[in-house]
Amino acid sequence: MRIQSLFRAITAILVAILVGSLPAFANPTIKEDWETYPVDATTAPEILRQMEERGPDGYWAYARWYVRWSEACEVRLRIEYTMPRHVNPALLDEPLRLSWEKMVVALGKHEAQHGAHGVGAANELVDAECHDADAIVARWSEQDRIYDRETDHGRFEGVIFPHPEALAGPKISGGGPGDPVAQGRRPPK
């Protein structure tokens, strides 16, 4: 009886170790990092100025993904997201706060789609057993550029601030540098 209990305990420990280590064998391995930068302005023009100054490379937000693979085709993907975060949205008047919230939700969805392109690249690498890896990564990187072009850097998905329904007056969008609505401002990535 005592040996059976010991055997069950050892079996349970081995199963726990094996199950607990399964994520280490996942292919691809995906790591996501979300970072924010502070915005504390309380007017639309000042919020826009702070996002341009404090945002990554002058963009309102950015998603970067990096795919690495080994000779054994162990694929690792790292996705880094950078988003604006208002430090005290309660200080904003209600229409501006609602506009901010709509824009940030749309911006997060837009950046998450860029991250999904990285996941697509990593999964395709695994499926292809890492053959033509550079071409696969290049194709998915091109998808990022096409996506920004087709969505006007998120503008067609609601990446607009202040949001049209929230405020009267001129709008600044996430559109590209040639977008007259952008009024010379850099778009989100």
C-alpha positions as CSV (number, residue, x, y, z in Angstrom):
1,M,0.0,0.0,0.0
2,R,2.8,2.4,0.9
3,I,4.6,1.7,-2.4
4,Q,1.4,2.4,-4.4
5,S,1.1,5.8,-2.6
6,L,4.7,6.6,-3.3
7,F,4.2,5.5,-7.0
8,R,1.1,7.7,-7.3
9,A,3.0,10.7,-5.7
10,I,5.9,10.2,-8.1
11,T,3.6,9.9,-11.1
12,A,1.7,13.0,-10.1
13,I,5.0,14.9,-9.7
14,L,6.2,13.8,-13.1
15,V,2.9,14.7,-14.8
16,A,3.0,18.1,-13.1
17,I,6.6,18.7,-14.3
18,L,5.7,17.5,-17.8
19,V,2.5,19.6,-18.1
20,G,4.2,22.6,-16.4
21,S,7.0,22.5,-18.9
22,L,4.8,22.3,-22.0
23,P,4.8,26.0,-22.8
24,A,8.6,25.8,-23.1
25,F,8.1,23.4,-26.0
26,A,5.5,25.7,-27.7
27,N,6.5,26.7,-31.2
28,P,6.3,29.6,-31.9
29,T,7.0,31.1,-28.5
30,I,5.3,34.5,-28.4
31,K,6.1,37.3,-26.0
32,E,4.1,40.6,-25.9
33,D,5.1,43.8,-24.1
34,W,2.8,46.7,-23.8
35,E,4.2,50.0,-22.8
36,T,2.6,53.4,-22.4
37,Y,3.8,57.0,-22.4
38,P,2.1,59.7,-20.3
39,V,-0.3,62.3,-21.6
40,D,-1.5,64.9,-19.1
41,A,-2.9,67.7,-21.2
42,T,-6.5,68.7,-20.9
43,T,-7.2,70.3,-24.3
44,A,-7.3,68.6,-27.7
45,P,-4.5,70.7,-29.2
46,E,-2.2,70.1,-26.2
47,I,-3.1,66.3,-26.1
48,L,-2.1,66.2,-29.8
49,R,1.1,68.0,-29.2
50,Q,2.1,65.7,-26.4
51,M,1.3,62.6,-28.4
52,E,3.5,63.9,-31.2
53,E,6.3,64.8,-28.8
54,R,6.1,61.8,-26.5
55,G,4.9,59.1,-28.8
56,P,7.3,56.6,-30.4
57,D,9.2,58.3,-33.3
58,G,6.5,61.0,-33.5
59,Y,3.7,58.5,-33.9
60,W,0.7,58.3,-31.6
61,A,1.3,54.6,-31.1
62,Y,3.5,51.8,-32.5
63,A,3.8,48.1,-32.8
64,R,7.1,46.4,-33.6
65,W,7.5,42.7,-34.0
66,Y,10.7,40.7,-34.2
67,V,10.9,37.0,-35.3
68,R,13.9,34.9,-34.5
69,W,14.5,31.2,-35.5
70,S,17.1,28.6,-34.8
71,E,18.6,25.9,-37.1
72,A,16.1,23.5,-35.4
73,C,13.3,25.9,-36.4
74,E,12.5,27.0,-32.9
75,V,10.7,30.2,-33.6
76,R,10.5,33.1,-31.1
77,L,8.3,36.2,-31.7
78,R,8.5,39.4,-29.6
79,I,5.9,42.1,-30.1
80,E,6.4,45.5,-28.5
81,Y,3.4,47.8,-28.3
82,T,3.6,51.5,-27.3
83,M,0.4,53.4,-26.6
84,P,-0.6,56.7,-25.1
85,R,-2.1,56.8,-21.6
86,H,-3.8,59.8,-20.1
87,V,-2.6,60.1,-16.5
88,N,-5.9,61.7,-15.3
89,P,-8.8,61.4,-17.8
90,A,-11.2,62.7,-15.1
91,L,-9.7,66.2,-15.7
92,L,-11.0,66.1,-19.3
93,D,-14.5,67.5,-20.0
94,E,-16.9,64.7,-20.9
95,P,-16.9,65.1,-24.7
96,L,-13.1,65.2,-24.8
97,R,-12.8,62.3,-22.5
98,L,-15.2,60.2,-24.6
99,S,-13.3,61.2,-27.7
100,W,-10.0,60.2,-26.1
101,E,-11.5,56.8,-25.0
102,K,-12.8,56.1,-28.6
103,M,-9.5,57.0,-30.2
104,V,-7.5,54.9,-27.7
105,V,-9.7,51.8,-28.3
106,A,-9.4,52.2,-32.1
107,L,-5.7,52.8,-31.8
108,G,-5.2,49.6,-29.7
109,K,-7.1,47.5,-32.2
110,H,-5.1,49.0,-35.0
111,E,-1.8,48.2,-33.3
112,A,-3.0,44.7,-32.3
113,Q,-3.5,44.0,-36.0
114,H,0.1,44.9,-36.6
115,G,1.0,42.4,-33.9
116,A,-1.2,39.8,-35.6
117,H,1.0,40.1,-38.7
118,G,4.0,39.1,-36.5
119,V,2.0,36.1,-35.3
120,G,1.2,35.2,-38.9
121,A,4.9,35.4,-39.8
122,A,5.9,33.2,-36.9
123,N,3.2,30.6,-37.6
124,E,4.0,30.5,-41.2
125,L,7.7,30.0,-40.4
126,V,6.8,27.0,-38.2
127,D,4.5,25.6,-40.9
128,A,7.3,26.0,-43.5
129,E,9.9,24.4,-41.2
130,C,11.8,27.7,-41.5
131,H,12.4,27.3,-45.2
132,D,12.5,30.7,-47.0
133,A,12.3,32.3,-43.6
134,D,13.6,35.7,-44.8
135,A,11.0,35.8,-47.6
136,I,8.2,34.9,-45.1
137,V,9.2,37.7,-42.7
138,A,9.5,40.2,-45.6
139,R,6.0,39.2,-46.9
140,W,4.4,39.8,-43.5
141,S,6.3,43.1,-43.0
142,E,4.9,44.2,-46.3
143,Q,1.4,43.3,-44.9
144,D,2.1,45.9,-42.2
145,R,2.7,48.6,-44.8
146,I,-0.3,47.5,-46.9
147,Y,-2.5,47.6,-43.8
148,D,-1.4,51.1,-42.9
149,R,-2.0,52.3,-46.5
150,E,-5.4,50.7,-46.7
151,T,-6.6,52.0,-43.3
152,D,-4.8,55.4,-43.6
153,H,-2.8,54.5,-40.5
154,G,-6.0,53.6,-38.7
155,R,-8.0,56.7,-39.7
156,F,-10.7,54.5,-41.4
157,E,-10.9,52.4,-38.2
158,G,-11.6,55.4,-35.9
159,V,-8.1,56.5,-35.0
160,I,-9.2,60.2,-35.0
161,F,-8.8,62.8,-32.3
162,P,-10.8,64.6,-31.4
163,H,-13.5,62.2,-32.5
164,P,-16.1,63.7,-34.9
165,E,-19.1,62.8,-32.7
166,A,-17.5,64.2,-29.6
167,L,-16.5,67.7,-30.6
168,A,-17.2,70.4,-33.2
169,G,-14.3,72.0,-35.0
170,P,-11.3,70.8,-37.0
171,K,-10.3,67.1,-36.6
172,I,-6.8,65.6,-36.5
173,S,-6.7,62.0,-37.9
174,G,-4.2,59.2,-37.9
175,G,-3.9,59.8,-41.7
176,G,-0.6,59.9,-43.4
177,P,1.6,63.0,-44.0
178,G,-0.2,63.8,-47.3
179,D,-3.6,63.8,-45.5
180,P,-5.0,67.3,-45.4
181,V,-6.9,66.4,-42.3
182,A,-3.6,65.6,-40.5
183,Q,-2.6,69.2,-40.9
184,G,1.1,68.3,-40.9
185,R,1.0,65.9,-38.0
186,R,2.6,62.5,-38.1
187,P,0.1,59.5,-38.1
188,P,0.1,56.6,-35.7
189,K,2.0,53.6,-37.0
